[in-house]
Amino acid sequence: MRLGDSVDDYCSRCKRTTDHAVVSMAADDVQKVRCRTCSYEHKYRHNKTGKKELTKEEAFQKVLASVTGQLGGSAPEPAKKKRAK
């Protein structure tokens, strides 16, 4: 790895993994990079977001909760019908 080389890293401004240019090194270790999409310069994160990755089940529950409007992700209860007397 040398100055100016391309490396993929997580950009906190773009909120995704993008192409970066190496701008600072200490010995053989990359210290700082610059995003080639938004030109934001930041320390090299080794392409880690700092957020826990969701499992398939957690991702499904999150989507289900957003669709049904409930936090638990459980199915909504049917409305009770009033009987006419």
Phi and psi restraints in degrees (range 20) as a CNS / XPLOR table:
assign (resid 1 and name C) (resid 2 and name N)
       (resid 2 and name CA) (resid 2 and name C) 1.0 -132.8 20.0 2
assign (resid 2 and name N) (resid 2 and name CA)
       (resid 2 and name C) (resid 3 and name N) 1.0 166.6 20.0 2
assign (resid 2 and name C) (resid 3 and name N)
       (resid 3 and name CA) (resid 3 and name C) 1.0 -58.7 20.0 2
assign (resid 3 and name N) (resid 3 and name CA)
       (resid 3 and name C) (resid 4 and name N) 1.0 135.5 20.0 2
assign (resid 3 and name C) (resid 4 and name N)
       (resid 4 and name CA) (resid 4 and name C) 1.0 90.7 20.0 2
assign (resid 4 and name N) (resid 4 and name CA)
       (resid 4 and name C) (resid 5 and name N) 1.0 -13.1 20.0 2
assign (resid 4 and name C) (resid 5 and name N)
       (resid 5 and name CA) (resid 5 and name C) 1.0 -65.9 20.0 2
assign (resid 5 and name N) (resid 5 and name CA)
       (resid 5 and name C) (resid 6 and name N) 1.0 155.9 20.0 2
assign (resid 5 and name C) (resid 6 and name N)
       (resid 6 and name CA) (resid 6 and name C) 1.0 -90.1 20.0 2
assign (resid 6 and name N) (resid 6 and name CA)
       (resid 6 and name C) (resid 7 and name N) 1.0 140.6 20.0 2
assign (resid 6 and name C) (resid 7 and name N)
       (resid 7 and name CA) (resid 7 and name C) 1.0 -149.0 20.0 2
assign (resid 7 and name N) (resid 7 and name CA)
       (resid 7 and name C) (resid 8 and name N) 1.0 142.7 20.0 2
assign (resid 7 and name C) (resid 8 and name N)
       (resid 8 and name CA) (resid 8 and name C) 1.0 -83.1 20.0 2
assign (resid 8 and name N) (resid 8 and name CA)
       (resid 8 and name C) (resid 9 and name N) 1.0 135.8 20.0 2
assign (resid 8 and name C) (resid 9 and name N)
       (resid 9 and name CA) (resid 9 and name C) 1.0 -152.9 20.0 2
assign (resid 9 and name N) (resid 9 and name CA)
       (resid 9 and name C) (resid 10 and name N) 1.0 162.0 20.0 2
assign (resid 9 and name C) (resid 10 and name N)
       (resid 10 and name CA) (resid 10 and name C) 1.0 -81.8 20.0 2
assign (resid 10 and name N) (resid 10 and name CA)
       (resid 10 and name C) (resid 11 and name N) 1.0 125.5 20.0 2
assign (resid 10 and name C) (resid 11 and name N)
       (resid 11 and name CA) (resid 11 and name C) 1.0 -100.1 20.0 2
assign (resid 11 and name N) (resid 11 and name CA)
       (resid 11 and name C) (resid 12 and name N) 1.0 120.4 20.0 2
assign (resid 11 and name C) (resid 12 and name N)
       (resid 12 and name CA) (resid 12 and name C) 1.0 -73.2 20.0 2
assign (resid 12 and name N) (resid 12 and name CA)
       (resid 12 and name C) (resid 13 and name N) 1.0 -19.9 20.0 2
assign (resid 12 and name C) (resid 13 and name N)
       (resid 13 and name CA) (resid 13 and name C) 1.0 -80.4 20.0 2
assign (resid 13 and name N) (resid 13 and name CA)
       (resid 13 and name C) (resid 14 and name N) 1.0 -43.3 20.0 2
assign (resid 13 and name C) (resid 14 and name N)
       (resid 14 and name CA) (resid 14 and name C) 1.0 -78.8 20.0 2
assign (resid 14 and name N) (resid 14 and name CA)
       (resid 14 and name C) (resid 15 and name N) 1.0 -20.3 20.0 2
assign (resid 14 and name C) (resid 15 and name N)
       (resid 15 and name CA) (resid 15 and name C) 1.0 63.7 20.0 2
assign (resid 15 and name N) (resid 15 and name CA)
       (resid 15 and name C) (resid 16 and name N) 1.0 35.6 20.0 2
assign (resid 15 and name C) (resid 16 and name N)
       (resid 16 and name CA) (resid 16 and name C) 1.0 -163.0 20.0 2
assign (resid 16 and name N) (resid 16 and name CA)
       (resid 16 and name C) (resid 17 and name N) 1.0 170.2 20.0 2
assign (resid 16 and name C) (resid 17 and name N)
       (resid 17 and name CA) (resid 17 and name C) 1.0 -79.9 20.0 2
assign (resid 17 and name N) (resid 17 and name CA)
       (resid 17 and name C) (resid 18 and name N) 1.0 125.6 20.0 2
assign (resid 17 and name C) (resid 18 and name N)
       (resid 18 and name CA) (resid 18 and name C) 1.0 -135.0 20.0 2
assign (resid 18 and name N) (resid 18 and name CA)
       (resid 18 and name C) (resid 19 and name N) 1.0 174.5 20.0 2
assign (resid 18 and name C) (resid 19 and name N)
       (resid 19 and name CA) (resid 19 and name C) 1.0 -77.3 20.0 2
assign (resid 19 and name N) (resid 19 and name CA)
       (resid 19 and name C) (resid 20 and name N) 1.0 133.9 20.0 2
assign (resid 19 and name C) (resid 20 and name N)
       (resid 20 and name CA) (resid 20 and name C) 1.0 -128.0 20.0 2
assign (resid 20 and name N) (resid 20 and name CA)
       (resid 20 and name C) (resid 21 and name N) 1.0 157.5 20.0 2
assign (resid 20 and name C) (resid 21 and name N)
       (resid 21 and name CA) (resid 21 and name C) 1.0 -108.8 20.0 2
assign (resid 21 and name N) (resid 21 and name CA)
       (resid 21 and name C) (resid 22 and name N) 1.0 137.0 20.0 2
assign (resid 21 and name C) (resid 22 and name N)
       (resid 22 and name CA) (resid 22 and name C) 1.0 -73.6 20.0 2
assign (resid 22 and name N) (resid 22 and name CA)
       (resid 22 and name C) (resid 23 and name N) 1.0 126.7 20.0 2
assign (resid 22 and name C) (resid 23 and name N)
       (resid 23 and name CA) (resid 23 and name C) 1.0 -118.3 20.0 2
assign (resid 23 and name N) (resid 23 and name CA)
       (resid 23 and name C) (resid 24 and name N) 1.0 -15.3 20.0 2
assign (resid 23 and name C) (resid 24 and name N)
       (resid 24 and name CA) (resid 24 and name C) 1.0 -149.7 20.0 2
assign (resid 24 and name N) (resid 24 and name CA)
       (resid 24 and name C) (resid 25 and name N) 1.0 138.2 20.0 2
assign (resid 24 and name C) (resid 25 and name N)
       (resid 25 and name CA) (resid 25 and name C) 1.0 -138.1 20.0 2
assign (resid 25 and name N) (resid 25 and name CA)
       (resid 25 and name C) (resid 26 and name N) 1.0 152.2 20.0 2
assign (resid 25 and name C) (resid 26 and name N)
       (resid 26 and name CA) (resid 26 and name C) 1.0 -125.6 20.0 2
assign (resid 26 and name N) (resid 26 and name CA)
       (resid 26 and name C) (resid 27 and name N) 1.0 112.5 20.0 2
assign (resid 26 and name C) (resid 27 and name N)
       (resid 27 and name CA) (resid 27 and name C) 1.0 59.0 20.0 2
assign (resid 27 and name N) (resid 27 and name CA)
       (resid 27 and name C) (resid 28 and name N) 1.0 -118.5 20.0 2
assign (resid 27 and name C) (resid 28 and name N)
       (resid 28 and name CA) (resid 28 and name C) 1.0 -103.4 20.0 2
assign (resid 28 and name N) (resid 28 and name CA)
       (resid 28 and name C) (resid 29 and name N) 1.0 7.8 20.0 2
assign (resid 28 and name C) (resid 29 and name N)
       (resid 29 and name CA) (resid 29 and name C) 1.0 -100.7 20.0 2
assign (resid 29 and name N) (resid 29 and name CA)
       (resid 29 and name C) (resid 30 and name N) 1.0 132.8 20.0 2
assign (resid 29 and name C) (resid 30 and name N)
       (resid 30 and name CA) (resid 30 and name C) 1.0 -73.4 20.0 2
assign (resid 30 and name N) (resid 30 and name CA)
       (resid 30 and name C) (resid 31 and name N) 1.0 130.5 20.0 2
assign (resid 30 and name C) (resid 31 and name N)
       (resid 31 and name CA) (resid 31 and name C) 1.0 -106.7 20.0 2
assign (resid 31 and name N) (resid 31 and name CA)
       (resid 31 and name C) (resid 32 and name N) 1.0 -48.6 20.0 2
assign (resid 31 and name C) (resid 32 and name N)
       (resid 32 and name CA) (resid 32 and name C) 1.0 -130.1 20.0 2
assign (resid 32 and name N) (resid 32 and name CA)
       (resid 32 and name C) (resid 33 and name N) 1.0 148.5 20.0 2
assign (resid 32 and name C) (resid 33 and name N)
       (resid 33 and name CA) (resid 33 and name C) 1.0 -134.9 20.0 2
assign (resid 33 and name N) (resid 33 and name CA)
       (resid 33 and name C) (resid 34 and name N) 1.0 160.2 20.0 2
assign (resid 33 and name C) (resid 34 and name N)
       (resid 34 and name CA) (resid 34 and name C) 1.0 -123.2 20.0 2
assign (resid 34 and name N) (resid 34 and name CA)
       (resid 34 and name C) (resid 35 and name N) 1.0 126.8 20.0 2
assign (resid 34 and name C) (resid 35 and name N)
       (resid 35 and name CA) (resid 35 and name C) 1.0 -66.3 20.0 2
assign (resid 35 and name N) (resid 35 and name CA)
       (resid 35 and name C) (resid 36 and name N) 1.0 131.2 20.0 2
assign (resid 35 and name C) (resid 36 and name N)
       (resid 36 and name CA) (resid 36 and name C) 1.0 -83.1 20.0 2
assign (resid 36 and name N) (resid 36 and name CA)
       (resid 36 and name C) (resid 37 and name N) 1.0 -6.4 20.0 2
assign (resid 36 and name C) (resid 37 and name N)
       (resid 37 and name CA) (resid 37 and name C) 1.0 -89.7 20.0 2
assign (resid 37 and name N) (resid 37 and name CA)
       (resid 37 and name C) (resid 38 and name N) 1.0 -49.6 20.0 2
assign (resid 37 and name C) (resid 38 and name N)
       (resid 38 and name CA) (resid 38 and name C) 1.0 -115.5 20.0 2
assign (resid 38 and name N) (resid 38 and name CA)
       (resid 38 and name C) (resid 39 and name N) 1.0 -1.2 20.0 2
assign (resid 38 and name C) (resid 39 and name N)
       (resid 39 and name CA) (resid 39 and name C) 1.0 65.6 20.0 2
assign (resid 39 and name N) (resid 39 and name CA)
       (resid 39 and name C) (resid 40 and name N) 1.0 20.5 20.0 2
assign (resid 39 and name C) (resid 40 and name N)
       (resid 40 and name CA) (resid 40 and name C) 1.0 -79.2 20.0 2
assign (resid 40 and name N) (resid 40 and name CA)
       (resid 40 and name C) (resid 41 and name N) 1.0 128.6 20.0 2
assign (resid 40 and name C) (resid 41 and name N)
       (resid 41 and name CA) (resid 41 and name C) 1.0 -101.0 20.0 2
assign (resid 41 and name N) (resid 41 and name CA)
       (resid 41 and name C) (resid 42 and name N) 1.0 129.6 20.0 2
assign (resid 41 and name C) (resid 42 and name N)
       (resid 42 and name CA) (resid 42 and name C) 1.0 -152.3 20.0 2
assign (resid 42 and name N) (resid 42 and name CA)
       (resid 42 and name C) (resid 43 and name N) 1.0 169.3 20.0 2
assign (resid 42 and name C) (resid 43 and name N)
       (resid 43 and name CA) (resid 43 and name C) 1.0 -68.5 20.0 2
assign (resid 43 and name N) (resid 43 and name CA)
       (resid 43 and name C) (resid 44 and name N) 1.0 152.5 20.0 2
assign (resid 43 and name C) (resid 44 and name N)
       (resid 44 and name CA) (resid 44 and name C) 1.0 -70.9 20.0 2
assign (resid 44 and name N) (resid 44 and name CA)
       (resid 44 and name C) (resid 45 and name N) 1.0 125.3 20.0 2
assign (resid 44 and name C) (resid 45 and name N)
       (resid 45 and name CA) (resid 45 and name C) 1.0 -102.8 20.0 2
assign (resid 45 and name N) (resid 45 and name CA)
       (resid 45 and name C) (resid 46 and name N) 1.0 4.4 20.0 2
assign (resid 45 and name C) (resid 46 and name N)
       (resid 46 and name CA) (resid 46 and name C) 1.0 56.1 20.0 2
assign (resid 46 and name N) (resid 46 and name CA)
       (resid 46 and name C) (resid 47 and name N) 1.0 33.1 20.0 2
assign (resid 46 and name C) (resid 47 and name N)
       (resid 47 and name CA) (resid 47 and name C) 1.0 60.7 20.0 2
assign (resid 47 and name N) (resid 47 and name CA)
       (resid 47 and name C) (resid 48 and name N) 1.0 34.1 20.0 2
assign (resid 47 and name C) (resid 48 and name N)
       (resid 48 and name CA) (resid 48 and name C) 1.0 -109.5 20.0 2
assign (resid 48 and name N) (resid 48 and name CA)
       (resid 48 and name C) (resid 49 and name N) 1.0 138.5 20.0 2
assign (resid 48 and name C) (resid 49 and name N)
       (resid 49 and name CA) (resid 49 and name C) 1.0 -88.9 20.0 2
assign (resid 49 and name N) (resid 49 and name CA)
       (resid 49 and name C) (resid 50 and name N) 1.0 -20.1 20.0 2
assign (resid 49 and name C) (resid 50 and name N)
       (resid 50 and name CA) (resid 50 and name C) 1.0 87.0 20.0 2
assign (resid 50 and name N) (resid 50 and name CA)
       (resid 50 and name C) (resid 51 and name N) 1.0 -6.6 20.0 2
assign (resid 50 and name C) (resid 51 and name N)
       (resid 51 and name CA) (resid 51 and name C) 1.0 -104.9 20.0 2
assign (resid 51 and name N) (resid 51 and name CA)
       (resid 51 and name C) (resid 52 and name N) 1.0 148.3 20.0 2
assign (resid 51 and name C) (resid 52 and name N)
       (resid 52 and name CA) (resid 52 and name C) 1.0 -73.0 20.0 2
assign (resid 52 and name N) (resid 52 and name CA)
       (resid 52 and name C) (resid 53 and name N) 1.0 134.6 20.0 2
assign (resid 52 and name C) (resid 53 and name N)
       (resid 53 and name CA) (resid 53 and name C) 1.0 -72.0 20.0 2
assign (resid 53 and name N) (resid 53 and name CA)
       (resid 53 and name C) (resid 54 and name N) 1.0 139.4 20.0 2
assign (resid 53 and name C) (resid 54 and name N)
       (resid 54 and name CA) (resid 54 and name C) 1.0 -81.7 20.0 2
assign (resid 54 and name N) (resid 54 and name CA)
       (resid 54 and name C) (resid 55 and name N) 1.0 144.0 20.0 2
assign (resid 54 and name C) (resid 55 and name N)
       (resid 55 and name CA) (resid 55 and name C) 1.0 -78.3 20.0 2
assign (resid 55 and name N) (resid 55 and name CA)
       (resid 55 and name C) (resid 56 and name N) 1.0 169.5 20.0 2
assign (resid 55 and name C) (resid 56 and name N)
       (resid 56 and name CA) (resid 56 and name C) 1.0 -60.4 20.0 2
assign (resid 56 and name N) (resid 56 and name CA)
       (resid 56 and name C) (resid 57 and name N) 1.0 -41.2 20.0 2
assign (resid 56 and name C) (resid 57 and name N)
       (resid 57 and name CA) (resid 57 and name C) 1.0 -65.1 20.0 2
assign (resid 57 and name N) (resid 57 and name CA)
       (resid 57 and name C) (resid 58 and name N) 1.0 -43.5 20.0 2
assign (resid 57 and name C) (resid 58 and name N)
       (resid 58 and name CA) (resid 58 and name C) 1.0 -63.8 20.0 2
assign (resid 58 and name N) (resid 58 and name CA)
       (resid 58 and name C) (resid 59 and name N) 1.0 -41.1 20.0 2
assign (resid 58 and name C) (resid 59 and name N)
       (resid 59 and name CA) (resid 59 and name C) 1.0 -63.9 20.0 2
assign (resid 59 and name N) (resid 59 and name CA)
       (resid 59 and name C) (resid 60 and name N) 1.0 -41.7 20.0 2
assign (resid 59 and name C) (resid 60 and name N)
       (resid 60 and name CA) (resid 60 and name C) 1.0 -62.6 20.0 2
assign (resid 60 and name N) (resid 60 and name CA)
       (resid 60 and name C) (resid 61 and name N) 1.0 -45.4 20.0 2
assign (resid 60 and name C) (resid 61 and name N)
       (resid 61 and name CA) (resid 61 and name C) 1.0 -63.6 20.0 2
assign (resid 61 and name N) (resid 61 and name CA)
       (resid 61 and name C) (resid 62 and name N) 1.0 -36.6 20.0 2
assign (resid 61 and name C) (resid 62 and name N)
       (resid 62 and name CA) (resid 62 and name C) 1.0 -66.0 20.0 2
assign (resid 62 and name N) (resid 62 and name CA)
       (resid 62 and name C) (resid 63 and name N) 1.0 -43.9 20.0 2
assign (resid 62 and name C) (resid 63 and name N)
       (resid 63 and name CA) (resid 63 and name C) 1.0 -65.9 20.0 2
assign (resid 63 and name N) (resid 63 and name CA)
       (resid 63 and name C) (resid 64 and name N) 1.0 -44.0 20.0 2
assign (resid 63 and name C) (resid 64 and name N)
       (resid 64 and name CA) (resid 64 and name C) 1.0 -60.7 20.0 2
assign (resid 64 and name N) (resid 64 and name CA)
       (resid 64 and name C) (resid 65 and name N) 1.0 -41.8 20.0 2
assign (resid 64 and name C) (resid 65 and name N)
       (resid 65 and name CA) (resid 65 and name C) 1.0 -64.9 20.0 2
assign (resid 65 and name N) (resid 65 and name CA)
       (resid 65 and name C) (resid 66 and name N) 1.0 -37.4 20.0 2
assign (resid 65 and name C) (resid 66 and name N)
       (resid 66 and name CA) (resid 66 and name C) 1.0 -70.3 20.0 2
assign (resid 66 and name N) (resid 66 and name CA)
       (resid 66 and name C) (resid 67 and name N) 1.0 -30.7 20.0 2
assign (resid 66 and name C) (resid 67 and name N)
       (resid 67 and name CA) (resid 67 and name C) 1.0 -76.6 20.0 2
assign (resid 67 and name N) (resid 67 and name CA)
       (resid 67 and name C) (resid 68 and name N) 1.0 -43.3 20.0 2
assign (resid 67 and name C) (resid 68 and name N)
       (resid 68 and name CA) (resid 68 and name C) 1.0 -85.3 20.0 2
assign (resid 68 and name N) (resid 68 and name CA)
       (resid 68 and name C) (resid 69 and name N) 1.0 -14.0 20.0 2
assign (resid 68 and name C) (resid 69 and name N)
       (resid 69 and name CA) (resid 69 and name C) 1.0 79.0 20.0 2
assign (resid 69 and name N) (resid 69 and name CA)
       (resid 69 and name C) (resid 70 and name N) 1.0 17.8 20.0 2
assign (resid 69 and name C) (resid 70 and name N)
       (resid 70 and name CA) (resid 70 and name C) 1.0 -117.0 20.0 2
assign (resid 70 and name N) (resid 70 and name CA)
       (resid 70 and name C) (resid 71 and name N) 1.0 150.8 20.0 2
assign (resid 70 and name C) (resid 71 and name N)
       (resid 71 and name CA) (resid 71 and name C) 1.0 -79.2 20.0 2
assign (resid 71 and name N) (resid 71 and name CA)
       (resid 71 and name C) (resid 72 and name N) 1.0 -35.9 20.0 2
assign (resid 71 and name C) (resid 72 and name N)
       (resid 72 and name CA) (resid 72 and name C) 1.0 -74.3 20.0 2
assign (resid 72 and name N) (resid 72 and name CA)
       (resid 72 and name C) (resid 73 and name N) 1.0 -19.9 20.0 2
assign (resid 72 and name C) (resid 73 and name N)
       (resid 73 and name CA) (resid 73 and name C) 1.0 80.7 20.0 2
assign (resid 73 and name N) (resid 73 and name CA)
       (resid 73 and name C) (resid 74 and name N) 1.0 4.2 20.0 2
assign (resid 73 and name C) (resid 74 and name N)
       (resid 74 and name CA) (resid 74 and name C) 1.0 -80.9 20.0 2
assign (resid 74 and name N) (resid 74 and name CA)
       (resid 74 and name C) (resid 75 and name N) 1.0 161.2 20.0 2
assign (resid 74 and name C) (resid 75 and name N)
       (resid 75 and name CA) (resid 75 and name C) 1.0 -67.9 20.0 2
assign (resid 75 and name N) (resid 75 and name CA)
       (resid 75 and name C) (resid 76 and name N) 1.0 141.4 20.0 2
assign (resid 75 and name C) (resid 76 and name N)
       (resid 76 and name CA) (resid 76 and name C) 1.0 -69.8 20.0 2
assign (resid 76 and name N) (resid 76 and name CA)
       (resid 76 and name C) (resid 77 and name N) 1.0 147.9 20.0 2
assign (resid 76 and name C) (resid 77 and name N)
       (resid 77 and name CA) (resid 77 and name C) 1.0 -77.3 20.0 2
assign (resid 77 and name N) (resid 77 and name CA)
       (resid 77 and name C) (resid 78 and name N) 1.0 142.8 20.0 2
assign (resid 77 and name C) (resid 78 and name N)
       (resid 78 and name CA) (resid 78 and name C) 1.0 -68.2 20.0 2
assign (resid 78 and name N) (resid 78 and name CA)
       (resid 78 and name C) (resid 79 and name N) 1.0 146.3 20.0 2
assign (resid 78 and name C) (resid 79 and name N)
       (resid 79 and name CA) (resid 79 and name C) 1.0 -68.5 20.0 2
assign (resid 79 and name N) (resid 79 and name CA)
       (resid 79 and name C) (resid 80 and name N) 1.0 142.9 20.0 2
assign (resid 79 and name C) (resid 80 and name N)
       (resid 80 and name CA) (resid 80 and name C) 1.0 -80.0 20.0 2
assign (resid 80 and name N) (resid 80 and name CA)
       (resid 80 and name C) (resid 81 and name N) 1.0 132.8 20.0 2
assign (resid 80 and name C) (resid 81 and name N)
       (resid 81 and name CA) (resid 81 and name C) 1.0 -90.2 20.0 2
assign (resid 81 and name N) (resid 81 and name CA)
       (resid 81 and name C) (resid 82 and name N) 1.0 137.6 20.0 2
assign (resid 81 and name C) (resid 82 and name N)
       (resid 82 and name CA) (resid 82 and name C) 1.0 -85.6 20.0 2
assign (resid 82 and name N) (resid 82 and name CA)
       (resid 82 and name C) (resid 83 and name N) 1.0 135.9 20.0 2
assign (resid 82 and name C) (resid 83 and name N)
       (resid 83 and name CA) (resid 83 and name C) 1.0 -88.9 20.0 2
assign (resid 83 and name N) (resid 83 and name CA)
       (resid 83 and name C) (resid 84 and name N) 1.0 135.5 20.0 2
assign (resid 83 and name C) (resid 84 and name N)
       (resid 84 and name CA) (resid 84 and name C) 1.0 -83.3 20.0 2
assign (resid 84 and name N) (resid 84 and name CA)
       (resid 84 and name C) (resid 85 and name N) 1.0 134.3 20.0 2
